[in-house]
Amino acid sequence: MDNPSVIISEPCLMNFERKLNIVFQIMKELFNPNFLFLNFDETYYMQFITKNKCSNKINIEHDNKIILQTNFVKLLGITVDNTLPWKQHIDTITPKLNKACYIIRRKMVYYAFFTQ
């Protein structure tokens, strides 16, 4: 299993922390018997907010490891930002798309001049 993701929808921070601890406990119960372990050095949480609202800093700890907050995460090749503006994802894929367009344009010019 690589990079599991969990989504918890909870507006109350106290309930969020409680639900998160329950999820960690369930994951631990599922992982340990199968010799799988959650790498807390690469575990982050992201709080979705509106552009006008500031994110609340909460302390999330599990097994004496602090889980850090992040503002964006890459899921299935899509970069998701905590305010969902898509700017981070667009900035990530624009150079790749520019390169692909350049290659296609070169091939079109080549075939137009040299294959007729």
C-alpha atoms as an extended CHARMM CRD file, in Angstrom:
* protein
*
       116  EXT
         1         1  MET       CA              0.0000000000        0.0000000000        0.0000000000  PROA      1               0.0000000000
         2         2  ASP       CA              1.4280000000        3.3490000000       -0.9870000000  PROA      2               0.0000000000
         3         3  ASN       CA              0.3280000000        6.7330000000        0.3310000000  PROA      3               0.0000000000
         4         4  PRO       CA             -3.0680000000        6.0220000000        1.8830000000  PROA      4               0.0000000000
         5         5  SER       CA             -5.3850000000        9.0280000000        2.1360000000  PROA      5               0.0000000000
         6         6  VAL       CA             -8.1680000000        9.6500000000        4.6180000000  PROA      6               0.0000000000
         7         7  ILE       CA            -10.8160000000       12.3600000000        4.3840000000  PROA      7               0.0000000000
         8         8  ILE       CA            -12.5340000000       13.5040000000        7.5600000000  PROA      8               0.0000000000
         9         9  SER       CA            -15.3200000000       16.0440000000        7.3100000000  PROA      9               0.0000000000
        10        10  GLU       CA            -15.8110000000       17.7770000000       10.6410000000  PROA      10              0.0000000000
        11        11  PRO       CA            -16.2820000000       21.5080000000       11.2990000000  PROA      11              0.0000000000
        12        12  CYS       CA            -15.5880000000       21.2110000000       15.0500000000  PROA      12              0.0000000000
        13        13  LEU       CA            -11.8560000000       20.9570000000       15.7540000000  PROA      13              0.0000000000
        14        14  MET       CA            -12.3150000000       18.8840000000       18.8980000000  PROA      14              0.0000000000
        15        15  ASN       CA            -14.4120000000       16.3110000000       17.0500000000  PROA      15              0.0000000000
        16        16  PHE       CA            -11.9350000000       16.3900000000       14.1590000000  PROA      16              0.0000000000
        17        17  GLU       CA             -9.0770000000       15.4870000000       16.4730000000  PROA      17              0.0000000000
        18        18  ARG       CA            -11.1500000000       12.7290000000       18.1110000000  PROA      18              0.0000000000
        19        19  LYS       CA            -12.1430000000       11.2510000000       14.7260000000  PROA      19              0.0000000000
        20        20  LEU       CA             -8.5730000000       11.4370000000       13.5130000000  PROA      20              0.0000000000
        21        21  ASN       CA             -7.3330000000        9.5010000000       16.5220000000  PROA      21              0.0000000000
        22        22  ILE       CA             -9.9960000000        6.8470000000       15.8970000000  PROA      22              0.0000000000
        23        23  VAL       CA             -8.8700000000        6.5630000000       12.2690000000  PROA      23              0.0000000000
        24        24  PHE       CA             -5.2200000000        6.2190000000       13.3250000000  PROA      24              0.0000000000
        25        25  GLN       CA             -6.1650000000        3.4910000000       15.7860000000  PROA      25              0.0000000000
        26        26  ILE       CA             -8.1350000000        1.5910000000       13.1160000000  PROA      26              0.0000000000
        27        27  MET       CA             -5.2610000000        1.9210000000       10.6390000000  PROA      27              0.0000000000
        28        28  LYS       CA             -2.8260000000        0.6720000000       13.2580000000  PROA      28              0.0000000000
        29        29  GLU       CA             -5.0380000000       -2.3430000000       13.9790000000  PROA      29              0.0000000000
        30        30  LEU       CA             -5.2320000000       -3.1380000000       10.2590000000  PROA      30              0.0000000000
        31        31  PHE       CA             -1.5880000000       -2.4560000000        9.4080000000  PROA      31              0.0000000000
        32        32  ASN       CA              0.3260000000       -4.0770000000       12.2770000000  PROA      32              0.0000000000
        33        33  PRO       CA             -0.8560000000       -7.6980000000       11.8170000000  PROA      33              0.0000000000
        34        34  ASN       CA              0.1440000000       -7.4290000000        8.1360000000  PROA      34              0.0000000000
        35        35  PHE       CA              3.5620000000       -5.9370000000        8.9560000000  PROA      35              0.0000000000
        36        36  LEU       CA              2.5910000000       -2.5880000000        7.4240000000  PROA      36              0.0000000000
        37        37  PHE       CA              3.3950000000        0.6350000000        9.2030000000  PROA      37              0.0000000000
        38        38  LEU       CA              2.2710000000        4.2160000000        8.7880000000  PROA      38              0.0000000000
        39        39  ASN       CA              5.2780000000        6.4910000000        8.2700000000  PROA      39              0.0000000000
        40        40  PHE       CA              4.5120000000        9.4730000000       10.4760000000  PROA      40              0.0000000000
        41        41  ASP       CA              7.4990000000       11.3790000000        9.0740000000  PROA      41              0.0000000000
        42        42  GLU       CA              5.5880000000       11.5370000000        5.7760000000  PROA      42              0.0000000000
        43        43  THR       CA              2.1040000000       11.9520000000        7.2710000000  PROA      43              0.0000000000
        44        44  TYR       CA              0.3930000000       15.3260000000        7.0050000000  PROA      44              0.0000000000
        45        45  TYR       CA             -3.0460000000       16.7530000000        7.4820000000  PROA      45              0.0000000000
        46        46  MET       CA             -4.7230000000       19.4400000000        5.4190000000  PROA      46              0.0000000000
        47        47  GLN       CA             -7.5680000000       21.6420000000        6.5480000000  PROA      47              0.0000000000
        48        48  PHE       CA             -9.7930000000       22.9220000000        3.7200000000  PROA      48              0.0000000000
        49        49  ILE       CA            -10.7340000000       26.5630000000        4.2230000000  PROA      49              0.0000000000
        50        50  THR       CA            -12.2860000000       29.4250000000        2.2920000000  PROA      50              0.0000000000
        51        51  LYS       CA            -10.0790000000       32.1810000000        0.9380000000  PROA      51              0.0000000000
        52        52  ASN       CA            -11.4020000000       34.6530000000        3.5280000000  PROA      52              0.0000000000
        53        53  LYS       CA            -10.9240000000       32.3660000000        6.5340000000  PROA      53              0.0000000000
        54        54  CYS       CA             -7.6440000000       31.6430000000        8.2740000000  PROA      54              0.0000000000
        55        55  SER       CA             -6.7810000000       28.0530000000        9.0440000000  PROA      55              0.0000000000
        56        56  ASN       CA             -6.8440000000       27.0330000000       12.6780000000  PROA      56              0.0000000000
        57        57  LYS       CA             -3.6310000000       25.6230000000       14.0320000000  PROA      57              0.0000000000
        58        58  ILE       CA             -4.2830000000       22.4170000000       15.8680000000  PROA      58              0.0000000000
        59        59  ASN       CA             -1.8150000000       20.0260000000       17.3930000000  PROA      59              0.0000000000
        60        60  ILE       CA             -2.2220000000       16.5160000000       16.0580000000  PROA      60              0.0000000000
        61        61  GLU       CA             -0.0730000000       13.8380000000       17.6590000000  PROA      61              0.0000000000
        62        62  HSD       CA             -0.0750000000       10.0690000000       17.4140000000  PROA      62              0.0000000000
        63        63  ASP       CA              2.3900000000        7.6860000000       19.0410000000  PROA      63              0.0000000000
        64        64  ASN       CA              4.3710000000       10.7090000000       20.3010000000  PROA      64              0.0000000000
        65        65  LYS       CA              4.8790000000       11.9890000000       16.7470000000  PROA      65              0.0000000000
        66        66  ILE       CA              3.6180000000       15.4110000000       15.6890000000  PROA      66              0.0000000000
        67        67  ILE       CA              1.6540000000       15.4000000000       12.4410000000  PROA      67              0.0000000000
        68        68  LEU       CA              2.3440000000       18.5510000000       10.4750000000  PROA      68              0.0000000000
        69        69  GLN       CA             -0.1780000000       20.6230000000        8.5510000000  PROA      69              0.0000000000
        70        70  THR       CA              0.2750000000       21.1660000000        4.8170000000  PROA      70              0.0000000000
        71        71  ASN       CA             -1.3830000000       23.6080000000        2.4070000000  PROA      71              0.0000000000
        72        72  PHE       CA             -1.3390000000       21.3210000000       -0.6260000000  PROA      72              0.0000000000
        73        73  VAL       CA             -1.0680000000       17.6310000000       -1.4080000000  PROA      73              0.0000000000
        74        74  LYS       CA             -0.7020000000       15.5910000000       -4.5720000000  PROA      74              0.0000000000
        75        75  LEU       CA             -3.4340000000       12.9700000000       -4.9910000000  PROA      75              0.0000000000
        76        76  LEU       CA             -3.5260000000       10.7640000000       -8.0850000000  PROA      76              0.0000000000
        77        77  GLY       CA             -1.4100000000       13.2700000000       -9.9970000000  PROA      77              0.0000000000
        78        78  ILE       CA             -3.5930000000       16.2590000000       -9.1130000000  PROA      78              0.0000000000
        79        79  THR       CA             -2.2170000000       18.9040000000       -6.7780000000  PROA      79              0.0000000000
        80        80  VAL       CA             -4.9850000000       19.9320000000       -4.3680000000  PROA      80              0.0000000000
        81        81  ASP       CA             -4.6430000000       23.1990000000       -2.4540000000  PROA      81              0.0000000000
        82        82  ASN       CA             -6.4110000000       23.8070000000        0.8570000000  PROA      82              0.0000000000
        83        83  THR       CA             -8.4990000000       26.6620000000       -0.6280000000  PROA      83              0.0000000000
        84        84  LEU       CA             -9.1420000000       24.7620000000       -3.9020000000  PROA      84              0.0000000000
        85        85  PRO       CA             -8.0910000000       27.5280000000       -6.3480000000  PROA      85              0.0000000000
        86        86  TRP       CA             -6.2270000000       25.0250000000       -8.6340000000  PROA      86              0.0000000000
        87        87  LYS       CA             -3.3310000000       27.5120000000       -9.0230000000  PROA      87              0.0000000000
        88        88  GLN       CA             -0.7880000000       25.0630000000       -7.5960000000  PROA      88              0.0000000000
        89        89  HSD       CA             -1.9510000000       22.3030000000       -9.9610000000  PROA      89              0.0000000000
        90        90  ILE       CA             -1.9430000000       24.6390000000      -12.9700000000  PROA      90              0.0000000000
        91        91  ASP       CA              1.5690000000       25.8280000000      -12.1110000000  PROA      91              0.0000000000
        92        92  THR       CA              2.6800000000       22.1770000000      -11.8710000000  PROA      92              0.0000000000
        93        93  ILE       CA              1.2640000000       20.9600000000      -15.1860000000  PROA      93              0.0000000000
        94        94  THR       CA              1.8300000000       24.0590000000      -17.3700000000  PROA      94              0.0000000000
        95        95  PRO       CA              5.5270000000       23.3190000000      -18.0850000000  PROA      95              0.0000000000
        96        96  LYS       CA              4.6810000000       19.7080000000      -18.9150000000  PROA      96              0.0000000000
        97        97  LEU       CA              1.9110000000       20.7580000000      -21.3010000000  PROA      97              0.0000000000
        98        98  ASN       CA              4.1550000000       23.3760000000      -22.9330000000  PROA      98              0.0000000000
        99        99  LYS       CA              6.7830000000       20.7190000000      -23.5980000000  PROA      99              0.0000000000
       100       100  ALA       CA              4.1910000000       18.3330000000      -25.0780000000  PROA      100             0.0000000000
       101       101  CYS       CA              2.7840000000       21.0940000000      -27.3310000000  PROA      101             0.0000000000
       102       102  TYR       CA              6.2870000000       21.9540000000      -28.5320000000  PROA      102             0.0000000000
       103       103  ILE       CA              6.9940000000       18.3220000000      -29.4550000000  PROA      103             0.0000000000
       104       104  ILE       CA              3.6880000000       18.0040000000      -31.3100000000  PROA      104             0.0000000000
       105       105  ARG       CA              4.3370000000       21.2640000000      -33.1860000000  PROA      105             0.0000000000
       106       106  ARG       CA              7.8060000000       20.0560000000      -34.2500000000  PROA      106             0.0000000000
       107       107  LYS       CA              6.3970000000       16.7800000000      -35.5100000000  PROA      107             0.0000000000
       108       108  MET       CA              3.6910000000       18.5870000000      -37.4720000000  PROA      108             0.0000000000
       109       109  VAL       CA              6.2760000000       20.8310000000      -39.1500000000  PROA      109             0.0000000000
       110       110  TYR       CA              8.4910000000       17.8430000000      -39.9140000000  PROA      110             0.0000000000
       111       111  TYR       CA              5.6640000000       15.8600000000      -41.5030000000  PROA      111             0.0000000000
       112       112  ALA       CA              4.4220000000       18.9230000000      -43.4230000000  PROA      112             0.0000000000
       113       113  PHE       CA              7.8240000000       19.5700000000      -45.0510000000  PROA      113             0.0000000000
       114       114  PHE       CA              9.5120000000       16.1860000000      -45.3270000000  PROA      114             0.0000000000
       115       115  THR       CA              6.8980000000       13.4710000000      -45.7820000000  PROA      115             0.0000000000
       116       116  GLN       CA              5.0460000000       14.6610000000      -48.8880000000  PROA      116             0.0000000000
